[in-house]
Amino acid sequence: MVKGNAPHILSFINLKGGVGKTTTAVAVAEILALEARQRVLLIDLDPQTNATVNLISEVEWGERDHAGHTIAQLFEDKINNQLPPKFDIECAIIRGVSTVDGGIEGLDLLPSSIRLITLQDHIPGVAMKGHFTNNPLDILKKALHPVIDRYDYIIIDCPPSLGAVTHNGLRISTGYVIPTIPDIVSTWGIYQIVDHVRGFAADLGQKIEPLGIVATKVQNNKLHERVMDDLAHGRLGKFNPSGVPQPHFFKNWIPQSVDVARGADHEAHLRTLNNKYGPNAYAALQGLTREILTLCEANTQ
């Protein structure tokens, strides 16, 4: 990346868990780094740490978490600001991560921690510390400042909520992606996300546009077929009480695949991304990544 160019920063969000959000975010990050030759940082903001243990072993994660080299330590330092800070962005970022072929050059990870579960409710209180000059929305932004210009793309795996942790991700985002299973329950919260982010961005005076909706875990049944047709033609309006326009629907959708679940196994000795995700899901994820690249490049022109 040319020095001074701002990276594309994309948050992956859904209010419902289990929709393939993390798998999609990780796969897009891997393909961007390995095949598009982009410098990529994946930030795991989800306390479930699924993106983290998809890219590094649980043993390494445990050691780093114990040493304070995760995103949780960043927030904990701000919450307990009477203590000397322990978080160091250079120590926390892990370089060349992936379960594939010993790691992917150009793909870095800022790992998460389950400790975020207990910390996240205390983050808004940061505003009351330091003579009321600390903005709890800017914690992640300030931490990334020394390293942000190293990257072409930053992919953020957000928790399934619109709380303070997700707001930290959105605060630095240039856009966001909504992965969803094409069923009633999983798509129900799409307009709440779009409406909330629109209001959040307006309050900040910044632009955070939805890049699109991607269908995940797609099965060959009538319900998925009908909902995907509704999404493709912008007919998800029955879930839209506020009149917010439906975001773009990506042409590439991700099929349900047992290979995807196997892809996080660090003992599987995976050699390629095709091995990790299976040929059908991998081809779809490649197509999705190309769509994302095209949209991001168009947005910078």
Secondary structure, DSSP 8 states (H G I E B T S, - for coil): --TT---EEEEE--SSSSSSHHHHHHHHHHHHHHTS---EEEEE--TT-HHHHHHS-HHHHHHHHHHT-SHHHHHHHHHTTTS-----HHHH-EES--SBTT--TTEEEE---TTHHHHGGGGGGGGGSTTTT--GGGHHHHHHTTTGGG-SEEEEE--SS-SHHHHHHHHH-SEEEEEE-SSHHHHTTHHHHHHHHHHHHHHHT---EEEEEEE-SB-SSHHHHHHHHHHHTT-GGGG-TT------B-S---B--HHHHHTT-TTS-B-SHHHHH-HHHHHHHHHHHHHHHHHHHHHT-
